[in-house]
């Protein structure tokens, strides 16, 4: 099957892919393939192993899209727990093999390896991967927003970026930076209330709920010690959403499940590590920000198909060259 046939195949199953990859057209697929994998020296991988994390199905669909476009046989190692919403569509069976275990022969036979997971997981598979095999690792990342117009509309857009997929993916907003973050708290609280009403979060495990409760209690303690430096807004009678103001400009990890920090904007964002994306409101193109993806607020969970995840070109990173 040549590249044109594979593009036809992907377009025939686009309805199943696009909720997780974003929309793509024939032009998108053809342009990306021509730009990244069509040099006379290109040697496309015949077999790619994809190690998929357990958070959301988006990574599985996105990396599978890339692998099929390259014409590889794609071996997906799925997490031991059920990966909700992932089920490859009929018609692409010849390109896909799935396992919840990792067969011993998969990595030695792979001509490229793609890994999604924690930084520890990335390091583990880097050690297993032969040096000559292209390796792409997508480790722990987080999303932030910078809001210069703290309006109700900004709060509505931010609630979408916080609430969708319950912050289980690397694109979800965990921290919002503003000139006056404390004043934005009540506005965002109303937007989170509305979002929860329209799209309820759903139940949590005891450990997930406990992490949110513990953070709330810790914040209440800090408020008692220094009420000017901390504030808390929370869903009444539940852990459905949590907003925490902290006067520190430093990033800290959210326990997820619609828990977000409001912080004062620093003068320079370039030292912030591990960013997957930065949402801006209002949106302007900026070259001074460290993230590989800059997007309008409200679009955190909607990257374009075939995007440069973590700044890495999706096809070129898997292609070797012979000169």
Order of alpha helices (4+ residues) and beta strands (2+ residues): alpha-alpha-alpha-beta-beta-alpha-beta-beta-alpha-beta-alpha-beta-beta-alpha-beta-alpha-alpha-beta-beta-beta-beta-beta-beta
